[in-house]
Amino acid sequence: MVFAFVLLLLLVFVLQNGQRAEVSFLGAHGTLPMGVALLLAAVFGVLLVALPGTARIVQLRMLGPAGTRPDGPAGSGPTPPSTTGVARVPLPPRPTREDG
């Protein structure tokens, strides 16, 4: 139901933005309705972000948990957890009504 509503909104957008726009890309020239040109630009923008992100996720999953490679050399265990150099200091006790 939501998908049909989104498609209806996209159809209205394309129909209301029907004026022609000149488009040039890598030597190719043409004209498209403005709504179609904007939707294509949005789709290409999403792909420009999603493809490198997906490649990075796949790369990290291939490394396995804790940054180890499942096919790494024998004896290579998980990497030790990183230390931030910050010591944990306990907080002083909270004052109660009887304390003052």
ZADO-1210 file (C-alpha; in nm, 4 decimals, padded with zeros to 6 digits):
<atoms>
<atom x="00.0000" y="00.0000" z="00.0000" code="MET" pos="1"/>
<atom x="00.2793" y="00.2439" z="00.0898" code="VAL" pos="2"/>
<atom x="00.4690" y="00.1473" z="-00.2265" code="PHE" pos="3"/>
<atom x="00.1628" y="00.2281" z="-00.4404" code="ALA" pos="4"/>
<atom x="00.1298" y="00.5678" z="-00.2678" code="PHE" pos="5"/>
<atom x="00.4968" y="00.6490" z="-00.3344" code="VAL" pos="6"/>
<atom x="00.4558" y="00.5504" z="-00.7006" code="LEU" pos="7"/>
<atom x="00.1500" y="00.7741" z="-00.7243" code="LEU" pos="8"/>
<atom x="00.3483" y="01.0663" z="-00.5810" code="LEU" pos="9"/>
<atom x="00.6294" y="01.0025" z="-00.8309" code="LEU" pos="10"/>
<atom x="00.3801" y="00.9939" z="-01.1171" code="LEU" pos="11"/>
<atom x="00.2309" y="01.3268" z="-01.0077" code="VAL" pos="12"/>
<atom x="00.5829" y="01.4713" z="-00.9797" code="PHE" pos="13"/>
<atom x="00.6756" y="01.3631" z="-01.3332" code="VAL" pos="14"/>
<atom x="00.3474" y="01.4863" z="-01.4810" code="LEU" pos="15"/>
<atom x="00.3718" y="01.8279" z="-01.3135" code="GLN" pos="16"/>
<atom x="00.7318" y="01.8770" z="-01.4273" code="ASN" pos="17"/>
<atom x="00.6867" y="01.8042" z="-01.7961" code="GLY" pos="18"/>
<atom x="00.8859" y="02.0949" z="-01.9421" code="GLN" pos="19"/>
<atom x="01.1827" y="01.9807" z="-02.1487" code="ARG" pos="20"/>
<atom x="01.5367" y="01.9963" z="-02.0135" code="ALA" pos="21"/>
<atom x="01.8584" y="01.9553" z="-02.2076" code="GLU" pos="22"/>
<atom x="02.0819" y="01.6870" z="-02.0619" code="VAL" pos="23"/>
<atom x="02.4480" y="01.6251" z="-02.1507" code="SER" pos="24"/>
<atom x="02.6527" y="01.3417" z="-02.0059" code="PHE" pos="25"/>
<atom x="02.9908" y="01.2150" z="-02.1287" code="LEU" pos="26"/>
<atom x="02.9389" y="01.3501" z="-02.4771" code="GLY" pos="27"/>
<atom x="02.5783" y="01.2312" z="-02.5097" code="ALA" pos="28"/>
<atom x="02.3185" y="01.5052" z="-02.5536" code="HIS" pos="29"/>
<atom x="01.9440" y="01.4860" z="-02.5370" code="GLY" pos="30"/>
<atom x="01.6270" y="01.6292" z="-02.3928" code="THR" pos="31"/>
<atom x="01.4114" y="01.4794" z="-02.1214" code="LEU" pos="32"/>
<atom x="01.1120" y="01.5964" z="-01.9250" code="PRO" pos="33"/>
<atom x="01.2355" y="01.7825" z="-01.6164" code="MET" pos="34"/>
<atom x="01.0674" y="01.5373" z="-01.3766" code="GLY" pos="35"/>
<atom x="01.2331" y="01.2381" z="-01.5420" code="VAL" pos="36"/>
<atom x="01.5722" y="01.4117" z="-01.5435" code="ALA" pos="37"/>
<atom x="01.5449" y="01.4902" z="-01.1707" code="LEU" pos="38"/>
<atom x="01.4376" y="01.1352" z="-01.0859" code="LEU" pos="39"/>
<atom x="01.7280" y="00.9926" z="-01.2871" code="LEU" pos="40"/>
<atom x="01.9684" y="01.2262" z="-01.1066" code="ALA" pos="41"/>
<atom x="01.8299" y="01.1076" z="-00.7712" code="ALA" pos="42"/>
<atom x="01.8660" y="00.7405" z="-00.8699" code="VAL" pos="43"/>
<atom x="02.2250" y="00.7942" z="-00.9861" code="PHE" pos="44"/>
<atom x="02.2997" y="00.9801" z="-00.6617" code="GLY" pos="45"/>
<atom x="02.1677" y="00.6895" z="-00.4547" code="VAL" pos="46"/>
<atom x="02.3768" y="00.4442" z="-00.6570" code="LEU" pos="47"/>
<atom x="02.6838" y="00.6645" z="-00.6182" code="LEU" pos="48"/>
<atom x="02.6497" y="00.6350" z="-00.2409" code="VAL" pos="49"/>
<atom x="02.5142" y="00.2788" z="-00.2123" code="ALA" pos="50"/>
<atom x="02.7674" y="00.0960" z="-00.4295" code="LEU" pos="51"/>
<atom x="03.0837" y="00.1988" z="-00.2385" code="PRO" pos="52"/>
<atom x="02.9009" y="00.1463" z="00.0912" code="GLY" pos="53"/>
<atom x="02.7946" y="-00.2036" z="-00.0106" code="THR" pos="54"/>
<atom x="03.1467" y="-00.2844" z="-00.1271" code="ALA" pos="55"/>
<atom x="03.2857" y="-00.1754" z="00.2107" code="ARG" pos="56"/>
<atom x="03.0320" y="-00.3848" z="00.4022" code="ILE" pos="57"/>
<atom x="03.1193" y="-00.6908" z="00.1929" code="VAL" pos="58"/>
<atom x="03.4893" y="-00.6230" z="00.2535" code="GLN" pos="59"/>
<atom x="03.4361" y="-00.6040" z="00.6301" code="LEU" pos="60"/>
<atom x="03.2261" y="-00.9212" z="00.6337" code="ARG" pos="61"/>
<atom x="03.5002" y="-01.1062" z="00.4480" code="MET" pos="62"/>
<atom x="03.7446" y="-01.0074" z="00.7240" code="LEU" pos="63"/>
<atom x="03.5301" y="-01.1853" z="00.9809" code="GLY" pos="64"/>
<atom x="03.4731" y="-01.1008" z="01.3459" code="PRO" pos="65"/>
<atom x="03.7248" y="-00.8815" z="01.5283" code="ALA" pos="66"/>
<atom x="03.9175" y="-00.8084" z="01.2103" code="GLY" pos="67"/>
<atom x="04.0539" y="-01.1606" z="01.1588" code="THR" pos="68"/>
<atom x="04.0593" y="-01.3315" z="00.8253" code="ARG" pos="69"/>
<atom x="03.8971" y="-01.6758" z="00.8234" code="PRO" pos="70"/>
<atom x="04.1578" y="-01.7949" z="00.5739" code="ASP" pos="71"/>
<atom x="04.4516" y="-01.6280" z="00.7524" code="GLY" pos="72"/>
<atom x="04.7757" y="-01.8024" z="00.8478" code="PRO" pos="73"/>
<atom x="04.7700" y="-02.0712" z="01.1164" code="ALA" pos="74"/>
<atom x="04.8000" y="-01.9369" z="01.4669" code="GLY" pos="75"/>
<atom x="04.6621" y="-01.5974" z="01.3826" code="SER" pos="76"/>
<atom x="04.4007" y="-01.5437" z="01.6462" code="GLY" pos="77"/>
<atom x="04.1682" y="-01.2531" z="01.6895" code="PRO" pos="78"/>
<atom x="04.3210" y="-00.9133" z="01.7213" code="THR" pos="79"/>
<atom x="04.3335" y="-00.7810" z="02.0781" code="PRO" pos="80"/>
<atom x="04.0777" y="-00.5183" z="02.1674" code="PRO" pos="81"/>
<atom x="04.1980" y="-00.1662" z="02.1141" code="SER" pos="82"/>
<atom x="04.2688" y="00.0437" z="02.4167" code="THR" pos="83"/>
<atom x="04.1764" y="00.4057" z="02.4190" code="THR" pos="84"/>
<atom x="04.4207" y="00.5058" z="02.6892" code="GLY" pos="85"/>
<atom x="04.1405" y="00.6303" z="02.9118" code="VAL" pos="86"/>
<atom x="04.1315" y="00.4868" z="03.2632" code="ALA" pos="87"/>
<atom x="03.7960" y="00.4275" z="03.4244" code="ARG" pos="88"/>
<atom x="03.7751" y="00.6199" z="03.7476" code="VAL" pos="89"/>
<atom x="03.4919" y="00.5331" z="03.9862" code="PRO" pos="90"/>
<atom x="03.2579" y="00.8172" z="04.0676" code="LEU" pos="91"/>
<atom x="03.2284" y="00.9367" z="04.4285" code="PRO" pos="92"/>
<atom x="02.9118" y="00.8275" z="04.6094" code="PRO" pos="93"/>
<atom x="02.6106" y="01.0526" z="04.5745" code="ARG" pos="94"/>
<atom x="02.5203" y="01.2594" z="04.8785" code="PRO" pos="95"/>
<atom x="02.1992" y="01.1598" z="05.0525" code="THR" pos="96"/>
<atom x="01.9606" y="01.3766" z="05.2477" code="ARG" pos="97"/>
<atom x="02.1172" y="01.2589" z="05.5730" code="GLU" pos="98"/>
<atom x="02.4634" y="01.3738" z="05.4553" code="ASP" pos="99"/>
<atom x="02.3769" y="01.7324" z="05.4398" code="GLY" pos="100"/>
</atoms>
